Amino acid sequence: MQETPSPGRARVLLVEDDPAIARTVCYALERDGIAVQHSLQLADARAQWRAQPHDALLLDVGLPDGNGLDWCRELRAAGSAVPVLVLSARGEEMDRVLGLELGADDYLSKPFSPRELVARTRALLRRARHFAAAAPTQPGGVFSIDAQGQRVHMHGLPLDLTRREYQLLRCLLERPGRILSREFLLDSVWGQDSESTDRTVDTHVKTLRAKLRALAPRQDFIATHRGMGYSLNLPD
Ligand code: CA
């Protein structure tokens, strides 16, 4: 499961508490061949997103249990690159800049025409497809690397990694099953940085492991080979 468009129908999540607007949007998108899930509030939206990430999000700003922009910011902070279109109410023009600053990809202010909405959604999905095509996916299907955004998803969930952790994981993922020495990892990830030692590698492997275990407690992807180094093992 990945946060990328499936080869079939695109799936979007609409978070909108105005039932009339939601009906119009759902109807327009479905008629255009896009599958829509609809949530009236953020809590429900988050649950749907966790169950299966969508190809794009259409977020209202003012919602009964919070602000759509806050969720957008959280998703970005967690490393998600899902396309986000913000739908804002009349008189919320100031949200435009804010929305884009918080990581939204596009913005549409109400009232909007259903045609305009479909066109903007299609544009977002096209961009996401292009982006997904550039991201190599591991054969095991557990991890997907977004090289452009320097992010890794595990089981479709974004990992919150530091730059070094990302580079380290990527280095291991590109050579599944192979034992990589600390010297090799130091050279590949830290380069000529003279501050770094074998201990640096061990420390980063430890934090990386903890982050992987937080999402998949029963799986141990990184194996330690005493006196030799580390390997990353993908399930068959
Ligand atoms: Ca609203």
Boltz pocket constraint, residues with backbone or C-beta under 6 A from the ligand:
constraints:
  - pocket:
      binder: B
      contacts: [[A, 16], [A, 17], [A, 18], [A, 60], [A, 61], [A, 62], [A, 63]]
      max_distance: 6.0
